[in-house]
Amino acid sequence: MKNRDFLIRLRSSVILVAVAIAGFYFGGIALFALLAFVSLVGVFELYKVCGTWGTPLAAAGFMASCLYLEAVWLGWDSWLLFVLFLGFVLILGTYVFTFPRYPFAAAAYSLFGVIYVPLMLSYLYRIRQMENGFALVWLVFLASWGSDTMAYCTGILIGKHKMTPELSPKKTWEGAVGGVLGSALLGFLYALLLGQHLSVLGQPLLMVPLLCAAGSIVSQIGDLAASAIKRSFQVKDYGNLIPGHGGILDRFDSVIVTAPIVYYLLLLLQ
């Protein structure tokens, strides 16, 4: 049974990586369509877990997500905050005109969904749009998925001190440190192999490991935050779209918060 579960998980991982490589390689509308799909499915999963899916407030949040994604696609960078504000007004207006049918928490969940999923994931598209974006965008995954793997391996080998016993009993401080150092090591090896494509960072062998280490710290917070949300609503997974992994948010929980920090660090380093 364990071997079967492992094979299912491995197969899903291979497919995910292949789809990601294709999307980031082609960029443009192909990548945007992929990220829009992932974002909207993620919003659906979050609203379903929160118990608001099927309500006018969830519909308002979904419409606000679509509005924001359209603004990203059209390149309205200077207007994104205003578009987000319009989404907020849409959710707020829905809350007002359906009052007192839904609690305030339902309105808060709707707005949180817009910020947590499409806004955060849109930074992957923005990084890809940068000079040498195809090489740079993989730093997000080295700092998130790479960190997850290295933290897991370190925790299994030497983990003793529990980090958040009630939230995630298997995570240890040793594993967390291993995730940060391991991500930095992966970043160094990546810069060693593709340094010519990372020259915009000045000194890739120094900057890329530092960037991956910083991203790893944020990614672990994102992973634990996603777990905390699930615990709060007493669910195991956000969905079952990805066999062996769960839903979109189960697989992208760390990527969601890592993408923005990598984007702004890239701007700073450039």
C-alpha positions, 0 to 999 in steps of 0.5 A: 500500500505504501509503495502504491501511494509513493508511486501515485505521489511520484507520478503526480510530482513528475506531471506537475514539474513537466507542466510547470517547465512547459508553462514557464518555458513558453511564458506569455499566454500559456503561463498566464492561463496556467497560473489563472487556472491554478489561482481560481481552483485555489480560491475555490478550494479555500472557500470550500474549506471555509464553508462559504462556497456557493454564497454571494460572498464567495461569488464576489470573491471569485469575481474579484479574483478574475478582475485582478487576474485580468488586470495583471494580464493587461499589464496594468501594474500601476492600477493593480492596487486600485483593481484590488480596491474595487474587488474589496468594494465588491465584496463589501457591497455584497456583505452589506446588501445580504446583511445579516444573512452572512457573518462578517467572517464570511466577508473576511474569508472572501477578501483573504482568498483574493489576496492569498491566492491570485495576488500572491501567485501572480508574482510567478508571472511577473518574475517570468516577465523579467530579463532572464525570467525563465532562469529566475522563476525557478528560484521560487521553487528552489526556495519552496519545494527544495526547502520542503524536501531538504527540511523533511530529509534533515528532520528525518535524520536528526530532528529532535526538537518539535517546532509546532507540536500542536500544528505540525508534530513532525516538523522540527527546528533541525528540519527548519534549519536544514531546509534553509541551509539546503535551499541555499546549497541548491541555490549555489549549485543552480548558480554554478550551473546557470550563472550566465543566465543569472548575471542580472544579480551581479554575483550569482554565486553569492546572491542566489544562495542568500535569496533562496535562504530568505525564500526558504524561511518565508516558504516554511511560514507559508506551509505552516499557515496553510496547515493552520487554516486546515486545522482550524476547519478540521480538514485534512486536505484542501482538495483531491485534484492532485493524486497523492498530494491533495489540492492545489493549495496543498501543493502550492502552499509554500510557493504562494508566499515565496513568489512575492518575496523572491520577486521583491528581492530580485528587484532589490538585487538588480 
